[in-house]
């Protein structure tokens, strides 16, 4: 059974940093793409960043490019999202997700972790 468990959210001030973690288990993710998404109150869920587990290619939403960094630790089967220079508009529930490299849709999701950035 695949499990994605996020952690690391919290309440910070604008300009601060946070690092989210996503512990993945239940299968081998070497042929998977791992993604971070977020959903703010009253808004649709949006893509934040993704990484191809094998090879490490990364992709970012324009809104976070230059501030957020996605990475993975193969030994710990964990994906990270380092978030710097946080802004109030980054406030959202952040979700970790996974899909195979051949799939167009993410079909494994974590439960989410709240990030709140105060001004």
N, C-alpha and C positions, 0 to 999 in steps of 0.2 A: 504494500500500500504506500503510494507516494505521499509524502508529507512535506510541506513548506512552512517553516515556522519563522516569522519575523520577530525582531526585537530591536531595541535601541531608540525607539521613539521617545518623545518627551516635550516639555515646554521650555523654549529658549527665547532669547531676545534677538531682534533683528541684528544681523551681522555675525551671529554665533555660528558654530558648526555642530553637526551631529553625524554619527555614523550608524546607519542601519545595517542589520545583518539578516540573512535569510539562510537558515539551516535546512538543507535538502536531504531527504532520505527516501528509501524505498525502491530505488533503481539506480542504474548508472546514467549519469547525465552528460556523458561525453559527446553525445550526438544531439544535444539539446541547446536551445536558446533560453537564457534566463532573463527575465525582464522585471523592471520596477514600474508600477503604475501608481497613480494617486487619484483620490476623489475628494474634492472639497464639498462642503455642505451646499446642496442645491445645484451642484454641477455634475456633469457626466465624468465618468472615469477617464483619465487621460494617460497616455504613454509618457514615461519619464526617461527611461534608459534601458538598454539591453546589452547583453554580452553573449557571444557564441562561446559555449564552454570550451570547445576544442579550438584552439587558435587564438581566442581572446579578442576578436574584433568587437568593437563597441559602437553603440549608436546612442544619440541623445536628442531629446526634444530641444528646440531652439531656446525655450524659456529657461533651461538649466545648463546649457552648454557653457563651459568655462567655469562653472561653479560646482557642479556635481561630477563625481567620478565613480563609475561602476567597475568592480573588480571581482575576482573569484580566487578562492583558496582550494586548490584541488584536493589537498590532503585532508581538509576539514569538510569538504563538500558544502562549502558556504560561499554565498555571494554577498558582497557588500555594496552599500551606496554611501559614499562619503559626500556629505552635503556641507558646503562652505558658503559664507556670505548669505546666510538665509534671510529671506524676506517674508513679510507677513503673508504675501500671496502664495507662499509655499505651504501654508497651513492646509493640511489634508490628512486623510488616512492613506497610508502608503502600503501597497500590496506587492508581494513578490509573486511571480508567475513563471510558468515553464511551458515550453512547447518543443516539439521536435523540429529540427532544422527544415524538414520538408513540409511542415504544417503551417498554414497561414493564421491559425488561431491558437491562442494560449488556452490550455485546458487543465492545467494544474494551478491552483491558487492558494495562497496563504490566507490567514484570517485577518491580516492587516495590523498596522501599528500606527498610533496617532502621533502626528507631528504638529505642534502648535508654535507659531512664531509670533511673539508679541512685538509691537512697534515701540 
